[in-house]
Structures are given as structure tokens and as C-alpha cells.
């Protein structure tokens, strides 16, 4: 099951502590990786 599906269909089963950890750690790292890919593509 995807992260989005869990958010949409199992709202009351979501652990808010895990959500906050994802927001604080995973998303910023993902943003850095995406920005690096975009920079690489723009230089090609």
C-alpha cells in the first residue's frame, strides 16, 4: 500500500509521530535528491 493510499483510506490508523518524522527527515532529503537530479538534467 502506498503512502498516499494510507493517508486517504486509513486516516484514523495513521501514527502522527511517524508522519511527523517523515515530514521532518524524509521529505527534506527527498527534496535534495530531486534538486540534484533537476540540476543534472539542466546541465545536459
C-alpha positions, -999 to +999 in steps of 0.1 A: +000+000+000+014+034-009+019+063+015-009+083-003-034+054-001-028+051+036-034+088+041-066+087+020-082+055+032-069+048+067-068+082+082-076+071+117-049+044+116-022+069+109+005+073+135+011+110+139+046+105+153+056+086+122+040+112+100+059+140+117+092+120+114+086+116+077+079+153+073+110+163+092+135+138+078+124+120+047+108+149+027+138+173+031+162+145+019+139+137-010+139+174-020+177+174-020+178+144-043+152+158-067+170+191-069+203+173-077+185+154-105+170+186-119+204+203-118+220+174-136+192+174-163+195+211-168+233+208-175+228+180-201 
